[in-house]
């Protein structure tokens, strides 16, 4: 982890993620999330949203913290879909409340049906990264260091230990 200043002089914390993202390692987890969340389809979206409607959405930080999981969200939406995903920050970067994290452009039906799954991944992984950064800051004055753990949620070990 590195502390620096951005172009506006704000303190930023940069966490270096331990692993390079390997999408194949989360395919089963994504399929499980789809089965749990939208296995029967999104009835409201399917009945109210026109088939050809294209929209753009933004991921906005609801509070200060470390962002993690953007490659997962991008992979989730791009798997077999016609979507354009643009990251405005990198994974591991400290963001401020209200800051735009990413934007996405594509079929309204696809984006609306998948938004909860995408947000679940992004919020969980960003929460882990933010809490880890707080622990790292607290132990800085000592000789202790924060390590990863094998105590993870089943199926999430790869993603949780990336953070």
N, C-alpha and C positions, 0 to 999 in steps of 0.2 A: 504494500500500500504506500502511496506517495501523496504528500500534501503539496499543493501548488496554488497559484492564483490564476484566475481566468482573465480575459481581456478587460473586464470591468473592475478588476482588483479584488473580486470575491474569492474567498478561500474555497478551493475545490479539493476533494479527496478522490484519488484514482486508485481503484483496487485492481490488481492484476489477476485475472481469472487463471486458475491453475491449468485448465484443460482447453483444448481446441474442441469446439462443438462438433459432435458426430451424430447427425440426425438419425441414423439407423438405430442408435441406442435408445431412442424414445418413441419409436413407431408404436410399440405395444401400449405404452402409456397414453399416447394420443388417441389410439383406437378405444381404449378403455374410457377416456374422458368423453369421447363422442357417444359411446354407448350409454353412459350414465346421464349425459346432459341432453342429447338430441336424438336418442335412438328411435323415437317414434316420429321424429320430424318436428319442426317448429311451426305449429298449426297457424299461429297468428301471421307470421311472415309469409308462409306459403299461400294464405288466403287473401292477404291485403296488399302485398308488395308485387308490383308488376315484374314479370320475368326479365325484361330487358332494362330495368332501372339500374343505372350506374351511380354510385355515390362515393364520397370521400369522407373519411373519419380521421380523428386525431386522438392519440393517446396523450393525455395531459396528466402531469404529476399532481396528485391530490395532497401530497405533503413532501417535505424535504426527505431525501434519502438516496441510497445507492441503487441504480437501475441494474437489473439482471434479468435475463430471460428473453431479450429481444430476438436472438436467433431462433429460439423456440417458437415465438409468436409468428415470425416470418415464415418459418418452415411449415407451421400448422396451416396458415392461410394459403401458402403457395402450393401445397401438396395437391396436385390435380386441379388446381383452380387458376383462373385468370385474374390475378390480383397484383397490384403494384404496391410494394411496401418500402417505405423510406424511413430509415433511422436518422433522427436528428441529433442523437447522442450515442455514445458507445456504451456497451455493457461495462459495468464497473465504475461509471462516472457518477459523481454526486450531482443530483439535480435539486432545484428549488421548487417549492409548491407553485403550480401554475405554468411550469415550463413544458413546452411541447417535447415529447419524447420521440414520437414517431407518427407518421401519417400512413394511411392505407387507402387505396383506390381500387374499386372493383364492384362486382355485382352486389346490390343491396341485400339480396337474399342470402348470399354466402357470408357477407360481413355481419349481418344481424343474427344469423343462426350460430355463428362461431364466436361472437364477441365475448360471451361469458367464459367459454373455455380459454380463450386467449388471455383474458384478464385474470383468470385464476392462476395460470402459469406465471404471468408477469408479476402479479401481486405477491404470490408465495415466494418466488425466487428473489425479488427485490427486497422483501421483508427479511429473508435470511441474510442477504448481502449487507443490508443496513445494520442489522443487529450485530453481525460479525465485525463490521467496521467500528461499531461502538466498543465492542470488547477489545479490539486491537488498540484503539486509542487509550482505553483505560489501563492496559498493561504496558504501554510504551515506557513509562518511567522505570519499570522493573526489568529483570532479565527474562521474564516469562514470555512465551509466544503462544499464539492461538493456533491450534491445529484443527484439521477436520475431524469428523467422527464417523464411526460406522453405525451410529444410532440415527437412522434415517427412516422416513416413511417407506414402507414396501413399494417397490417400483420407481421410487424417486431418487435412489442413491446417486445415480450418475449425475442428475441435475443438481441435487442439493450439495454434493461435494465439489461441483464446478465453481460454486460461488465463493 
